[in-house]
Amino acid sequence: MNLFADPNPESTASPICSAKGCRAAAEWVLAWNNPKLHTPERRKTWLACEEHREHLSQFLGVRGFLKDVVPLAQWEEPQP
């Protein structure tokens, strides 16, 4: 899934935070996987604003899912 692909190319919308109810601009990418469901190299992503980065990281971390936290501007999507 391309986080930056815009289904409406005329739109100027920025990626938004994945936290429930949050509409703030995303600043962070939280890369994760569920080892019971995904191969070790697979990465799913959540986006986070500065306010929700720690909360979402802790949510994934206590479950053993969190693999990496990267600033959105530096995120490079893994190649299949």
N, C-alpha and C positions, 0 to 999 in steps of 0.2 A: 504494500500500500504506500503510495506516495503522499507524504504529509503536505507537500507543497502543491500538488496538483489541484487546480481550481476547476470544478465542473462548469463554472461560468467565467470564462476568461476575461470578461469585461468587469467583473467584480474586483474590488480592491480589498476584500476581506482578508484579515490576518488570521493565522491559526490561533485558536482559543484554548484556554485551560480545560483540562478534562475533569476537573473537580465538579461534583454535582452542583448545578445552579450557577456556576461561575462563568462569566462572559468576558473575563479579562484576557488580554493578549498573552499568549504563551511566550515564555522566555526560556524554558527548559524542556528537554526531552528525557523521559525516564524510560530506559530500555529494560525490558523484563521478559521472563518466560516462566511458565509453570512446568517444572521438570517432570511432573506426572503426565502431562499432555503433549509437550513440545520437545523436539530434539534439542540438544545442548546449544547448537549454533543459531537456532531460531530466536528472533527478537520481536516482541510486540512492543508497541510504544504508547505511552500516555504523554500528553503535553501538560505543562504546569506553569502557572504564573509564579512570580516570586513569593506571593503569600501562601500558596498551596504546595510548593515544592517539598518542604519538609514533611508535611502531613501525608502526601501521596507516597513519598519515599519510605516513610515509616510503615505505612499500610502494606506496601509491597515487600519491604525488608523483613518484617516479622514473619512473613509467610515463606521467606527464602526465594522470592521471585525476582527481586531487584538485581539487575546485572550492571547497570551503568546510569549515570546522570550526566548529561552533556548540555551545555548552552545551545539553544536552538540554532543560533547562527553558525555553530561549529558542527552540527549534526550531519553525518554522511550516512545515508541509508545503505545497509549491507546489500551487496549484490547477490542475487539468487544463484 
